[in-house]
Amino acid sequence: MTAASTQPCERTERVAEYAMRVLPAAEMFAFETHIDGCPECQRELAALGGVMDALVDWPTDVLRPPAPLWGRVAERIGVDPGATESRWLGEPAWKEVAPGISCKLLATDAATKRVSMLVRLAPGVEYPPHTHAGVEELHLLDGELWIDDRKLYPGDYNRAEPDTSDARVWSETGCTCVLVTSSADVLR
């Protein structure tokens, strides 16, 4: 073992920043290259995996401090107080596609005409009646959602087969769901 290999990696303390995707975008590529060749940083990243998985399931209001507190913390550590959200590198933005309906496109496959997205309905909003061109899979994350006469609660899953239709999809409370469906669905 050489003297250089017994020294701890000076970059290991930045692995948490990388794992949380708060490392500046300009440093991301170089840091990923470093991790690929650094066993110590690889171990640190693996150790953080369980923590990161647990944080994904936390409600955002638990993870994000109230605006007044964030302003004081940001000022104290010298961060722009307007930067209240850290974003994953390349994270898609929410887009309002109709009044009260927002989507965040996660993936598209043009060859199979499949899309994966997060969909958010505001309270009292209805999604247009539609016919499924392919299999539709929906996993409700929060709120309540009615699909025709079936009421879904957080954690519920709904699968619709091709050529079936949903006459009424709406949320009394507002909701967020993961939706994997065909981009060729027919809205009525």
SELUMTOR-715821 format. One record per residue (C-alpha): residue in one letter; x, y, z; residue number from 1. Coordinates in steps of 0.1 Angstrom, whole numbers, plus 5000, padded with zeros to 4 digits. Layout:
# SELUMTOR-715821
@aa:A, xx:X, yy:Y, zz:Z, i:NUM
...
***
This chain:
# SELUMTOR-715821
@aa:M, xx:5000, yy:5000, zz:5000, i:1
@aa:T, xx:5014, yy:5034, zz:4991, i:2
@aa:A, xx:5012, yy:5065, zz:5012, i:3
@aa:A, xx:4988, yy:5081, zz:4987, i:4
@aa:S, xx:4963, yy:5052, zz:4990, i:5
@aa:T, xx:4961, yy:5055, zz:5028, i:6
@aa:Q, xx:4949, yy:5091, zz:5026, i:7
@aa:P, xx:4912, yy:5096, zz:5028, i:8
@aa:C, xx:4895, yy:5110, zz:4997, i:9
@aa:E, xx:4890, yy:5147, zz:5000, i:10
@aa:R, xx:4859, yy:5146, zz:4979, i:11
@aa:T, xx:4840, yy:5120, zz:5000, i:12
@aa:E, xx:4823, yy:5147, zz:5020, i:13
@aa:R, xx:4807, yy:5160, zz:4987, i:14
@aa:V, xx:4791, yy:5126, zz:4979, i:15
@aa:A, xx:4760, yy:5136, zz:4999, i:16
@aa:E, xx:4756, yy:5167, zz:4977, i:17
@aa:Y, xx:4759, yy:5145, zz:4946, i:18
@aa:A, xx:4734, yy:5120, zz:4960, i:19
@aa:M, xx:4709, yy:5148, zz:4967, i:20
@aa:R, xx:4715, yy:5164, zz:4933, i:21
@aa:V, xx:4725, yy:5197, zz:4949, i:22
@aa:L, xx:4760, yy:5197, zz:4935, i:23
@aa:P, xx:4763, yy:5225, zz:4910, i:24
@aa:A, xx:4755, yy:5213, zz:4874, i:25
@aa:A, xx:4789, yy:5225, zz:4862, i:26
@aa:E, xx:4806, yy:5201, zz:4886, i:27
@aa:M, xx:4784, yy:5171, zz:4880, i:28
@aa:F, xx:4803, yy:5154, zz:4851, i:29
@aa:A, xx:4837, yy:5158, zz:4868, i:30
@aa:F, xx:4823, yy:5144, zz:4900, i:31
@aa:E, xx:4807, yy:5114, zz:4883, i:32
@aa:T, xx:4840, yy:5107, zz:4866, i:33
@aa:H, xx:4857, yy:5109, zz:4900, i:34
@aa:I, xx:4832, yy:5085, zz:4917, i:35
@aa:D, xx:4837, yy:5060, zz:4889, i:36
@aa:G, xx:4874, yy:5057, zz:4899, i:37
@aa:C, xx:4872, yy:5062, zz:4937, i:38
@aa:P, xx:4862, yy:5032, zz:4958, i:39
@aa:E, xx:4859, yy:5053, zz:4989, i:40
@aa:C, xx:4833, yy:5076, zz:4973, i:41
@aa:Q, xx:4815, yy:5046, zz:4958, i:42
@aa:R, xx:4811, yy:5031, zz:4993, i:43
@aa:E, xx:4799, yy:5064, zz:5006, i:44
@aa:L, xx:4773, yy:5067, zz:4978, i:45
@aa:A, xx:4761, yy:5031, zz:4984, i:46
@aa:A, xx:4758, yy:5039, zz:5021, i:47
@aa:L, xx:4736, yy:5069, zz:5013, i:48
@aa:G, xx:4713, yy:5049, zz:4990, i:49
@aa:G, xx:4690, yy:5038, zz:5018, i:50
@aa:V, xx:4688, yy:5073, zz:5032, i:51
@aa:M, xx:4680, yy:5087, zz:4998, i:52
@aa:D, xx:4653, yy:5061, zz:4992, i:53
@aa:A, xx:4637, yy:5069, zz:5025, i:54
@aa:L, xx:4637, yy:5107, zz:5018, i:55
@aa:V, xx:4619, yy:5101, zz:4985, i:56
@aa:D, xx:4589, yy:5089, zz:5004, i:57
@aa:W, xx:4587, yy:5119, zz:5027, i:58
@aa:P, xx:4562, yy:5146, zz:5021, i:59
@aa:T, xx:4579, yy:5177, zz:5007, i:60
@aa:D, xx:4564, yy:5199, zz:5034, i:61
@aa:V, xx:4585, yy:5180, zz:5059, i:62
@aa:L, xx:4617, yy:5183, zz:5039, i:63
@aa:R, xx:4613, yy:5220, zz:5029, i:64
@aa:P, xx:4615, yy:5246, zz:5057, i:65
@aa:P, xx:4588, yy:5273, zz:5058, i:66
@aa:A, xx:4597, yy:5303, zz:5036, i:67
@aa:P, xx:4606, yy:5326, zz:5065, i:68
@aa:L, xx:4630, yy:5300, zz:5080, i:69
@aa:W, xx:4645, yy:5292, zz:5046, i:70
@aa:G, xx:4651, yy:5329, zz:5040, i:71
@aa:R, xx:4670, yy:5332, zz:5073, i:72
@aa:V, xx:4690, yy:5300, zz:5067, i:73
@aa:A, xx:4698, yy:5310, zz:5031, i:74
@aa:E, xx:4710, yy:5344, zz:5042, i:75
@aa:R, xx:4732, yy:5329, zz:5069, i:76
@aa:I, xx:4749, yy:5304, zz:5046, i:77
@aa:G, xx:4751, yy:5328, zz:5017, i:78
@aa:V, xx:4727, yy:5312, zz:4993, i:79
@aa:D, xx:4702, yy:5330, zz:4971, i:80
@aa:P, xx:4669, yy:5330, zz:4992, i:81
@aa:G, xx:4649, yy:5327, zz:4960, i:82
@aa:A, xx:4664, yy:5293, zz:4954, i:83
@aa:T, xx:4639, yy:5275, zz:4976, i:84
@aa:E, xx:4640, yy:5242, zz:4957, i:85
@aa:S, xx:4669, yy:5221, zz:4946, i:86
@aa:R, xx:4661, yy:5203, zz:4914, i:87
@aa:W, xx:4674, yy:5171, zz:4900, i:88
@aa:L, xx:4697, yy:5177, zz:4871, i:89
@aa:G, xx:4675, yy:5178, zz:4840, i:90
@aa:E, xx:4643, yy:5173, zz:4860, i:91
@aa:P, xx:4613, yy:5181, zz:4839, i:92
@aa:A, xx:4590, yy:5210, zz:4849, i:93
@aa:W, xx:4553, yy:5208, zz:4858, i:94
@aa:K, xx:4532, yy:5222, zz:4829, i:95
@aa:E, xx:4495, yy:5231, zz:4832, i:96
@aa:V, xx:4479, yy:5213, zz:4803, i:97
@aa:A, xx:4443, yy:5224, zz:4811, i:98
@aa:P, xx:4428, yy:5245, zz:4839, i:99
@aa:G, xx:4435, yy:5226, zz:4871, i:100
@aa:I, xx:4454, yy:5198, zz:4854, i:101
@aa:S, xx:4493, yy:5198, zz:4855, i:102
@aa:C, xx:4517, yy:5172, zz:4842, i:103
@aa:K, xx:4553, yy:5164, zz:4846, i:104
@aa:L, xx:4565, yy:5143, zz:4817, i:105
@aa:L, xx:4590, yy:5117, zz:4829, i:106
@aa:A, xx:4596, yy:5095, zz:4798, i:107
@aa:T, xx:4583, yy:5090, zz:4763, i:108
@aa:D, xx:4588, yy:5061, zz:4739, i:109
@aa:A, xx:4578, yy:5072, zz:4704, i:110
@aa:A, xx:4582, yy:5037, zz:4690, i:111
@aa:T, xx:4556, yy:5022, zz:4714, i:112
@aa:K, xx:4536, yy:5055, zz:4719, i:113
@aa:R, xx:4540, yy:5052, zz:4757, i:114
@aa:V, xx:4544, yy:5080, zz:4781, i:115
@aa:S, xx:4551, yy:5081, zz:4818, i:116
@aa:M, xx:4542, yy:5112, zz:4837, i:117
@aa:L, xx:4531, yy:5126, zz:4870, i:118
@aa:V, xx:4496, yy:5141, zz:4869, i:119
@aa:R, xx:4482, yy:5166, zz:4893, i:120
@aa:L, xx:4444, yy:5174, zz:4895, i:121
@aa:A, xx:4433, yy:5204, zz:4915, i:122
@aa:P, xx:4403, yy:5199, zz:4938, i:123
@aa:G, xx:4370, yy:5196, zz:4919, i:124
@aa:V, xx:4387, yy:5191, zz:4885, i:125
@aa:E, xx:4377, yy:5165, zz:4860, i:126
@aa:Y, xx:4400, yy:5149, zz:4834, i:127
@aa:P, xx:4384, yy:5146, zz:4800, i:128
@aa:P, xx:4365, yy:5114, zz:4791, i:129
@aa:H, xx:4388, yy:5092, zz:4770, i:130
@aa:T, xx:4394, yy:5059, zz:4754, i:131
@aa:H, xx:4426, yy:5040, zz:4760, i:132
@aa:A, xx:4447, yy:5032, zz:4729, i:133
@aa:G, xx:4469, yy:5009, zz:4750, i:134
@aa:V, xx:4472, yy:4997, zz:4786, i:135
@aa:E, xx:4469, yy:5025, zz:4811, i:136
@aa:E, xx:4485, yy:5021, zz:4845, i:137
@aa:L, xx:4478, yy:5047, zz:4873, i:138
@aa:H, xx:4493, yy:5047, zz:4908, i:139
@aa:L, xx:4477, yy:5073, zz:4931, i:140
@aa:L, xx:4503, yy:5091, zz:4953, i:141
@aa:D, xx:4481, yy:5115, zz:4973, i:142
@aa:G, xx:4446, yy:5128, zz:4975, i:143
@aa:E, xx:4416, yy:5109, zz:4963, i:144
@aa:L, xx:4406, yy:5101, zz:4927, i:145
@aa:W, xx:4373, yy:5088, zz:4912, i:146
@aa:I, xx:4375, yy:5068, zz:4880, i:147
@aa:D, xx:4339, yy:5063, zz:4870, i:148
@aa:D, xx:4324, yy:5046, zz:4901, i:149
@aa:R, xx:4357, yy:5035, zz:4917, i:150
@aa:K, xx:4373, yy:5057, zz:4944, i:151
@aa:L, xx:4410, yy:5055, zz:4947, i:152
@aa:Y, xx:4431, yy:5064, zz:4978, i:153
@aa:P, xx:4468, yy:5070, zz:4981, i:154
@aa:G, xx:4487, yy:5038, zz:4972, i:155
@aa:D, xx:4459, yy:5024, zz:4950, i:156
@aa:Y, xx:4466, yy:5011, zz:4916, i:157
@aa:N, xx:4443, yy:5011, zz:4885, i:158
@aa:R, xx:4449, yy:4993, zz:4852, i:159
@aa:A, xx:4428, yy:4999, zz:4822, i:160
@aa:E, xx:4430, yy:4977, zz:4791, i:161
@aa:P, xx:4432, yy:4989, zz:4755, i:162
@aa:D, xx:4399, yy:5000, zz:4739, i:163
@aa:T, xx:4382, yy:5006, zz:4773, i:164
@aa:S, xx:4370, yy:5041, zz:4782, i:165
@aa:D, xx:4368, yy:5062, zz:4813, i:166
@aa:A, xx:4337, yy:5084, zz:4812, i:167
@aa:R, xx:4344, yy:5104, zz:4844, i:168
@aa:V, xx:4378, yy:5109, zz:4861, i:169
@aa:W, xx:4378, yy:5136, zz:4888, i:170
@aa:S, xx:4391, yy:5145, zz:4922, i:171
@aa:E, xx:4371, yy:5161, zz:4950, i:172
@aa:T, xx:4402, yy:5167, zz:4971, i:173
@aa:G, xx:4429, yy:5172, zz:4944, i:174
@aa:C, xx:4454, yy:5144, zz:4938, i:175
@aa:T, xx:4488, yy:5135, zz:4923, i:176
@aa:C, xx:4493, yy:5102, zz:4904, i:177
@aa:V, xx:4519, yy:5084, zz:4883, i:178
@aa:L, xx:4504, yy:5076, zz:4850, i:179
@aa:V, xx:4518, yy:5053, zz:4823, i:180
@aa:T, xx:4497, yy:5054, zz:4792, i:181
@aa:S, xx:4495, yy:5056, zz:4754, i:182
@aa:S, xx:4502, yy:5089, zz:4737, i:183
@aa:A, xx:4475, yy:5079, zz:4713, i:184
@aa:D, xx:4446, yy:5079, zz:4738, i:185
@aa:V, xx:4415, yy:5095, zz:4723, i:186
@aa:L, xx:4400, yy:5123, zz:4743, i:187
@aa:R, xx:4362, yy:5128, zz:4739, i:188
***
